């Protein structure tokens, strides 16, 4: 695939996702950061606004909000994340200890969670899995990744997270099976 093929495929995926979700927030991660590094190596291209990620993915046309690092809603932090531990949930724990707040991240491509009770009450951190293929050409062996996503419900400053694993291209959400 060419880079344009990948951008087109991503746009179509986001378009489909937008049809299913009323609000989407796109948070830049390490894969998207490759564009910035490429532009740094080619400074004559760096000032071209059409090469900015939100423009390349047509996020404005899809009415998708773009965030460089994180999005905070009712004190809950949505971030790409930067910490990777070996086991599911361990990265969530490390991110929670780093930030000290409720959060969701996807950097590990795993599903997992970590909950902690202290004087602040219950604090939670969630690894949200991935929607990518599980056999990338740049990794030898079997990556410890799980496909899945999360659905968050907010009521004031309280939240509920439902993690939805996708196994063999199937998942169950809201009592309905999707294939």
N, C-alpha and C positions, 0 to 999 in steps of 0.2 A: 504494500500500500504506500501511496505517496503521503506526504504531510497533508496535502489538501484533502485526500480521501479520508484521512483520520479526522480532520476538522469537520468535514461534511457528515461523517458518521456520528461524531459527538453532537453536532447540531441537531441531527435527526433524533438522537436519543433524548436530548434535552427538550426537544419539541414534544415528543411523546410523553415525557415526564410532566411537562407543563400542562398537558391535557388532563392529567390525572391529579395534579396538585394545584391548589389555588395560590400557593406562595412557595417560591424556591429561592434559597440563598446559596450561591456558588462561592466556596471558599478556596482560594488558591492553595495548592500543595506543592510538594517537591517535583512532581511530574510536570506541572504547569510552569514551574520555575526554570525549566530547561530553556524556554523561550528567552527569558531575561538573560541567562548566561550566554546564549547564542548571540543576542544583540550586543552584549558587552564585548564579545570577540569581534563583532562587526559594527563598530560605532557609527559608521555612516548610515546604517539602517535604524539605529536606536531612536531617532526622532520621528519616525514615520508612525503616525497615530493609528493607521490601519493595521499595524503589526502588534498592537496591544491586545492582550488575550480577550478582554470583553468584546472588542470589535471583531476579532477573528471568529469567535463563537456566536456572534450576533445576539448577545445576551439582552441588549436593549430591545430588540424586536420581539424577543420572547418574554419580556418583562421579568427577567431574572436578575435579582440583586447580586452584585459582585463585591466580595470582600477580600482584601489582600491577606489578612491574617486570621481574623475571627469575627464572629457575629454574636452579640450578647442580647438575650431576650429574657426579661424578668430576672436578671442576675445569673442566668444559665449561659454558660460559655460553649459555643460551637466553634471548634477549631480543627485545623487539619491534624495537629499534633506533631511532635518531633521525637518522642521517646519510643523506643522499641525494646521490648523485653521478650524473652523466649516463649513464655506461656500466655495463653489467652487470659485476659483480666489483669495480668501483671503490668502491662503498659498502661492500662486505665488507672491502676493504683498509683503508678509513678507520676502520671499526669495530674491526678488529684492532689498528691502530696506537693507537686511543684506549684500548682495554682491555688490550692486551698478552697476550691469552689466546685460546684456541680458543673460537669462538662461532658461533651461528646466529641470524639475524634475518630478519624478513619485511617490514619497513617499506616497502621499495622496490617490492614486488610483482613483483620480478624474480628470475630464476634466475642465479646466478653464484657464483664462489668465488675466493678468494685464498689462496695458500699461501706461507709464508715459512720459510726455514731460517736459524737463527742458533745461538748458543751453547746455547739451550734445546732445540734440535732443530727439528722441523717443527711449525709452528703454522698452523692453518687457520681461515678465516672463510667463512661460507656465507650467501648470500642465497637464501631458500627459495621464492620465487615466491608465488603466491596461488591461492586457490580461488574467487575472486570472478569476476564477469562482467568482460569486457575492454572493455566500452563503457559506462562509467558516464555518467549524464546530466550530471554536474557537471564533466566534462572535455571540452573541444572538441578535435577531432582524434583521433589514434590514440595512446593512452598506451603508453609503452615498458614494458609489463608482460608477464609470461609466467605462465601457469597451471602449477602444479606443486607438489610437496611433497618432503620429504626423509625418509629413513629412516636412523636412526642405530643403530649396533651398538656396544656398549661391552664391552671386555674389560679389567678393571682400569682403569688410567688411559689406556688406548689406545682410540681410537675409529675408526670407519669411517663415512663419510657417503656415502649414495647419493642423489643428486638425481634426481628422476623428473619430467621434463617431461610436461605434458598438452597435446597438440596435436590440435585438431579433436575434442575430447571423448574422446580415446583416449590410453592410456599403456601401457607395458610395464613390468612389475615381476616379478622372479623368473622370467623367461622366459615369462610369461603375458601376453597382450594383454587389456586391459580397455576396454570401450566404454560 
